Amino acid sequence: MAAMGKGAGRFRSGMARLAYGNPLYSLMLGGRAPGALAVVPPDPWPGDSGDGSALLAGVLRFAGQSVAIDPSGEPHWRPPGASPVWLRALHGFDWMRDLRAVGGDMARRRARVLVWSWLDHNGGWNAQAWTPDALGTRVANWIGLHDFYCASADDEFRARVFESLARQVRHLARVLPAGLDGAPLIAAIKGLVYGGFCLPGHDKAGYDALRLLDRALPRQILPDGGHIERNPSAQLRVLRDLIDMRAVLRVARVDIPESLQHAIDRMTPALRFFRHGDGGLALFNGGREEEPALIDTVLAQADARGRPLKSAPHVGFERLMASRTLVLIDTGAPPPAGLDGLAHAGTLSMEVSVNKERLIVNCGSHPAQRGPWRAALAGSAAHSTVVVADINSAEVLDQGGLGRRPSHVGCERQESEGAVLVVATHNGYSKGFSLLHRRRVYLADNGEDLRGEDILEPVIGAHPSEQPFAIRFHLHPSVEPTVVQGGAQVNLRLPSGNVWRLRATGVMLELAESIYLGTGDEPRRSAQIVMQGHSGPDGVTVKWALRRERKAA
């Protein structure tokens, strides 16, 4: 299956080179180039001044890779060994905001040098720089950041930029939807919206983009506002792209489609749903914490009221909140094939935070999203859930996506006087092991008593053989764990000094090493609590309790 996927990818790439990588197609993209923008949309998004300073010093830092160049020279636009994610970041030009965050004439001049270099080396179609999602992102950034790098430039530079923008928009209008789906399709449509309504004479492309968007949104944005990829970072990215498109339509005085406004209104409470008390996002399905300042800006720009959802049954997550304690549980089936490129085998995994401190986490994801990091971080063992016989609950494919997966994930929620009980089940271990995993999680109304049961029960009519299992609770790097009572309990000390005690019945509690990749590109050392045992013909039940310890008077 993997070989077939790679073969199909090579076939499509070869066909694209035949169709677009020839002089005749280049002539077809020609036409009258605008001399200025019809409208300039706002760009409220913050950049990273640290990454901007590194870029000025000649270091390009994207997607977990750093490439050094001569600070006064040109980059290699297709450096050997660069991952596809790195290349998309380079050719997407999001990094221009990092230069803008540095500020000053030097940053502005550096942006112009890099844009000029890109035009020299990528002015015609090529497979890396002209992928529709990277192209759409680049068009939106060149237009949205116009005042930073282009407004005060000389006439020759401006003429080259606008001539290239017109060519790129014409190509994008020809190829979309280009077999894309999910967040990459929204990014590509966004570029067509920017080009269509900000470049004079390109209105048709803009209205074509709105028709594509009108078809894509009902499929991607679920009734509870969750994005179909089930990735909190994708939730943030798509919502930001929709907000940008709405801003373009406003300054261009074009009616905002109801589907666009309704998607923004639904996605905003769903984004709040995934936030921990520290302002960052939960780590599910390839997501990362993200920058709280960016999340705050997205929520402010969305201008959509709505408190965080308690339950998101369509996207498949539950949020238990009492006092200062928050529990988030993955209670949904993995994303459908084609939209599962970043998906993890983390069904029924959970994260716990107290006030602004993360306690129990999933391990996160590496920016490259491929290779050995993909296998390690997308596996069930990198999540705070149950693993049977060291086998993932869904098959993790090296090139992205999932193979075998749970076909059914069920969930029930009950609330009573501030307390919450969630019971969820998945059948990811029914094939091969004839076992169902059922997780019961109860949070008391005071937020200081979290109890659970992890049950491996036989499929009806089956008599499974004995199987080893492990329940893993990965801890945030800031948590200090200590085994007490001879392995019967573990104390978890948070940076604030608060201590929570974990107890379990039927298993011993052990500490093991773990890693955390929720923020930067480098993994941080952390610990995990492991509860191991064996499931027999009648299954097994493990009860555990996590309670806050009261300080002695």
Residue pairs with C-beta under 8 A, 6 or more apart in sequence:
1 397
1 403
2 397
2 398
2 399
5 399
6 399
12 179
13 127
16 127
17 127
19 25
20 125
20 130
20 171
21 124
21 125
21 126
21 127
25 125
26 124
26 125
29 167
29 170
29 171
30 167
31 166
31 170
32 166
32 201
33 159
33 162
33 163
33 165
33 166
34 162
34 165
34 166
34 199
34 200
34 201
34 202
35 158
35 159
35 162
36 158
36 162
36 200
37 143
37 146
37 198
37 199
37 200
38 197
38 198
38 199
38 200
38 252
39 197
39 198
39 248
39 251
39 252
40 143
40 146
40 147
40 198
40 251
41 143
41 144
41 194
41 198
41 244
41 247
41 248
41 251
42 144
42 247
42 251
43 97
43 144
43 145
44 297
44 301
45 97
45 240
45 294
45 297
46 97
46 101
46 291
46 293
46 294
46 297
47 96
47 97
47 98
47 99
47 100
47 101
47 102
48 97
48 98
48 101
48 291
49 98
49 101
49 102
50 98
51 61
51 95
51 98
52 95
52 98
52 99
52 100
52 101
52 102
52 107
53 102
54 60
54 61
54 66
55 61
55 95
55 98
55 99
55 110
56 71
56 99
56 102
56 106
56 107
56 110
57 71
58 68
58 69
58 70
58 71
59 66
59 67
59 68
59 69
60 66
60 67
60 68
60 69
60 75
60 90
60 95
61 521
62 85
62 86
62 89
62 90
62 95
62 367
63 83
63 85
63 86
63 88
63 89
63 367
63 368
63 369
63 521
64 83
64 86
64 366
64 367
64 368
64 521
65 82
65 83
65 86
65 368
67 75
67 76
67 79
67 82
67 86
69 75
69 76
74 113
74 114
74 117
74 120
74 121
75 90
75 114
75 117
77 90
77 91
77 117
77 118
77 121
77 122
77 128
77 129
78 87
78 128
82 90
83 368
83 370
84 370
85 367
85 368
85 369
85 370
86 368
87 128
87 134
88 131
88 133
88 134
88 137
89 95
91 118
91 122
91 128
91 129
91 131
91 134
91 135
91 138
92 134
92 137
92 138
92 141
93 115
93 137
93 138
93 141
93 142
93 145
94 137
94 141
96 111
96 141
96 145
96 148
96 149
97 141
97 145
99 107
99 108
99 110
99 111
99 148
99 149
100 107
100 111
100 145
100 148
108 148
108 149
108 152
111 145
111 148
111 149
112 149
112 150
112 153
112 157
115 142
115 149
115 150
115 157
115 161
116 157
116 160
118 129
119 160
119 161
119 164
122 129
122 130
123 164
123 167
125 171
128 134
129 135
130 168
130 171
132 172
132 175
132 176
132 178
132 180
132 184
132 188
133 180
133 184
133 185
133 187
133 188
135 168
135 171
135 172
135 188
135 191
136 172
136 187
136 188
136 189
136 190
136 191
136 192
137 187
137 190
137 191
138 168
138 191
139 165
139 168
139 169
139 172
139 191
139 192
139 194
139 195
140 187
140 190
140 191
140 193
140 194
140 244
142 150
142 161
142 165
143 165
143 194
143 195
143 198
143 199
144 194
144 244
150 157
150 158
150 161
153 161
162 199
165 195
165 199
166 195
166 199
166 202
168 191
168 195
169 191
169 192
169 195
169 196
169 199
169 202
169 205
170 205
172 188
172 191
172 192
172 195
172 205
173 192
173 195
173 196
173 204
173 205
173 208
173 209
176 188
176 189
176 192
176 208
176 209
176 212
177 185
177 188
177 212
177 216
178 188
180 188
181 219
181 220
181 338
181 339
182 220
182 227
182 228
182 229
182 234
182 338
182 339
182 341
183 227
183 229
183 234
183 237
183 238
183 241
185 212
185 216
185 220
186 213
186 216
186 220
186 238
186 241
186 242
187 237
187 241
189 209
189 212
189 213
189 216
189 245
190 241
190 244
190 245
192 205
192 206
192 208
192 209
192 212
193 206
193 209
193 210
193 213
193 245
193 248
193 249
194 244
194 248
195 202
195 205
195 206
196 202
196 203
196 204
196 205
196 206
196 207
196 208
196 209
197 203
197 206
197 248
197 249
197 252
197 254
198 248
198 252
206 252
206 254
210 257
210 260
213 245
213 257
213 259
213 260
214 257
214 259
217 259
217 260
217 263
218 259
219 228
220 227
220 228
220 238
221 227
221 228
221 238
221 263
221 266
221 267
222 228
222 314
222 315
223 266
223 314
224 266
224 270
224 309
224 311
224 312
224 313
224 314
224 315
225 266
225 267
225 268
225 269
225 270
225 309
225 312
225 315
226 235
226 267
226 270
226 273
226 312
226 314
226 315
226 316
226 317
227 234
227 235
227 238
227 267
227 270
227 315
228 315
228 335
228 336
228 339
229 285
229 335
229 339
229 340
229 342
229 343
230 284
230 285
230 315
230 316
230 317
230 330
230 332
230 334
230 335
230 343
231 284
231 285
231 286
231 287
231 342
231 343
232 271
232 274
232 281
232 282
232 283
232 284
232 285
232 287
232 290
233 281
233 286
233 287
233 288
233 290
234 286
234 287
234 342
235 267
235 270
235 271
235 274
235 281
235 287
236 271
236 281
236 290
236 294
236 295
236 298
238 267
239 264
239 267
239 268
239 271
239 298
239 302
240 298
240 301
242 260
242 263
242 264
242 267
243 264
243 298
243 301
243 302
245 260
246 256
246 260
246 261
246 264
247 301
249 255
249 256
249 260
250 256
264 302
264 304
265 304
265 306
267 302
268 299
268 302
268 304
268 306
269 304
269 306
269 307
269 308
269 309
270 309
270 312
270 315
271 295
271 298
271 299
272 299
272 306
272 307
272 308
272 309
273 308
273 309
273 312
273 317
273 319
274 281
274 282
274 284
274 287
274 317
274 328
275 281
275 282
275 295
275 308
276 282
276 326
276 328
276 351
276 353
276 356
276 358
277 324
277 326
277 353
277 354
277 355
277 356
277 357
278 289
278 292
278 353
278 356
278 357
278 358
279 292
279 295
279 296
279 356
280 289
280 290
280 291
280 292
280 295
280 518
280 519
281 287
281 288
281 289
281 290
281 295
282 328
282 351
282 362
283 289
283 351
283 361
283 362
283 363
283 364
283 365
283 518
284 317
284 328
284 330
284 344
284 346
284 349
284 362
285 334
285 335
285 342
285 343
285 344
285 346
286 342
286 343
286 344
286 365
286 369
286 378
287 364
287 365
288 364
288 365
288 517
288 518
288 519
289 364
289 518
289 519
308 319
309 319
310 318
310 319
310 321
311 317
311 318
311 319
311 413
312 318
312 319
313 411
315 332
316 330
316 331
316 332
316 333
316 409
316 411
317 328
317 329
317 330
317 331
317 332
318 327
318 328
318 329
318 331
318 411
318 413
318 422
318 424
319 326
319 327
319 328
320 326
320 327
320 328
320 329
320 420
320 422
320 441
320 443
321 327
321 420
321 443
321 447
322 418
322 419
322 420
322 443
322 444
322 445
322 446
322 447
323 445
323 446
323 447
323 448
324 354
324 355
324 447
325 352
325 353
325 354
325 443
325 447
325 448
325 450
326 352
326 353
326 354
327 350
327 351
327 352
327 441
327 443
327 450
328 350
328 351
328 352
329 348
329 349
329 350
329 422
329 424
329 439
329 441
330 346
330 347
330 348
330 349
330 350
330 385
331 348
331 409
331 411
331 422
331 424
332 347
332 409
332 411
333 347
333 405
333 406
333 407
333 408
333 409
333 426
334 340
334 343
334 345
334 347
334 394
334 402
334 405
334 406
335 343
337 401
337 402
340 400
340 401
340 402
341 369
341 400
341 401
342 365
342 369
342 400
343 378
343 394
343 401
343 402
344 362
344 365
344 377
344 378
344 379
344 382
344 383
344 396
345 378
345 379
345 380
345 383
345 392
345 393
345 394
345 395
345 396
345 402
345 405
345 428
346 362
346 378
346 380
346 382
346 383
346 385
346 393
347 380
347 385
347 393
347 394
347 406
347 409
347 426
347 428
347 437
348 385
348 386
348 409
348 424
348 426
348 437
348 439
349 362
349 380
349 383
349 384
349 385
350 360
350 384
350 385
350 439
350 441
351 358
351 360
351 361
351 362
351 384
352 358
352 359
352 360
352 450
352 546
353 359
354 447
354 494
354 498
354 500
354 548
355 496
357 476
357 478
357 494
357 495
357 496
357 498
358 476
358 478
358 479
359 475
359 476
359 479
359 492
359 494
359 500
360 384
360 473
360 474
360 475
360 476
361 384
361 474
361 475
361 476
361 516
361 518
361 526
362 382
362 383
362 384
362 474
363 377
363 382
363 383
363 474
363 514
363 515
363 516
363 517
363 518
364 377
364 516
364 517
364 518
364 519
365 373
365 377
365 378
365 517
366 373
366 374
366 377
366 517
366 521
366 523
367 521
368 374
369 400
370 398
370 399
370 400
371 398
373 517
374 396
374 398
374 400
375 396
375 398
376 382
377 517
378 396
379 392
379 396
380 386
380 387
380 391
380 392
380 393
380 394
381 387
381 390
381 392
381 470
381 472
382 474
383 472
383 474
384 472
384 473
384 474
385 393
385 437
385 439
385 471
385 472
386 437
386 439
386 454
386 456
386 469
386 470
386 471
386 472
387 393
387 469
387 470
387 472
388 429
388 433
388 435
388 437
388 456
388 467
388 468
388 469
388 535
389 433
389 467
389 468
389 469
390 468
390 470
391 429
391 432
391 433
392 428
393 405
393 406
393 426
393 428
393 429
393 437
394 402
394 403
394 404
394 405
394 406
394 428
395 402
395 403
395 404
395 405
396 402
396 403
397 403
404 431
405 428
406 426
406 427
406 428
407 427
408 425
408 426
408 427
409 424
409 425
409 426
409 427
410 424
410 425
410 426
411 422
411 423
411 424
411 425
412 422
412 423
412 424
413 420
413 421
413 422
413 423
414 420
414 421
414 422
415 421
417 445
418 445
419 442
419 443
419 444
419 445
420 442
420 443
421 440
421 441
421 442
422 440
422 441
422 442
423 438
423 439
423 440
423 441
424 438
424 439
425 436
425 437
425 438
425 439
426 436
426 437
427 436
427 459
428 437
429 435
429 436
429 437
429 456
430 436
430 459
433 464
433 467
434 458
434 459
434 462
434 463
434 464
435 456
435 457
435 458
435 459
435 464
435 467
435 535
435 539
436 456
436 457
436 458
436 459
437 454
437 455
437 456
438 453
438 454
438 455
438 456
438 457
439 452
439 453
439 454
439 455
440 452
440 453
440 455
441 450
441 451
441 452
442 450
442 451
442 452
443 449
443 450
444 450
444 451
448 547
448 548
449 545
449 546
449 547
449 548
450 545
450 546
450 547
451 543
451 544
451 545
451 546
452 543
452 544
452 545
452 546
453 541
453 542
453 543
453 544
454 471
454 541
454 542
454 544
455 539
455 540
455 541
455 542
456 467
456 469
456 535
456 539
456 540
456 541
457 539
458 464
458 537
458 538
458 539
463 537
464 535
464 537
464 539
465 537
466 534
466 535
466 536
466 537
467 534
467 535
468 532
468 533
468 534
468 535
469 532
469 533
469 534
469 535
469 540
470 530
470 531
470 532
471 507
471 530
471 531
471 532
471 542
471 544
472 528
472 529
472 530
472 531
473 502
473 528
473 529
474 514
474 516
474 526
474 528
475 481
475 492
475 514
475 526
475 527
475 528
475 529
476 516
476 526
477 516
477 524
477 525
477 526
478 494
478 495
479 492
479 493
479 494
479 526
479 527
480 492
480 493
481 490
481 491
481 492
481 493
481 511
481 527
481 529
482 490
482 491
482 493
483 489
483 490
483 509
483 510
483 511
484 490
484 491
484 501
487 508
487 509
487 510
488 503
488 504
488 508
488 509
489 501
489 502
489 503
489 509
490 501
490 502
490 509
490 511
490 529
491 499
491 500
491 501
491 549
492 499
492 500
492 501
492 502
492 546
493 499
494 500
498 548
498 549
499 548
499 549
500 546
500 547
500 548
500 549
501 546
501 547
501 548
501 549
502 509
502 529
502 544
502 545
502 546
503 544
503 545
503 547
504 531
504 542
504 543
504 544
504 545
505 542
505 543
505 544
506 533
506 540
506 541
506 542
506 543
507 531
507 532
507 533
507 542
508 531
508 532
509 529
509 530
509 531
510 529
510 530
510 531
510 532
511 527
511 528
511 529
511 530
512 527
512 528
512 530
513 525
513 526
513 527
513 528
514 525
514 526
514 527
514 528
515 523
515 524
515 525
515 526
516 523
516 524
516 525
516 526
517 523
517 524
531 542
531 544
533 540
533 542
534 540
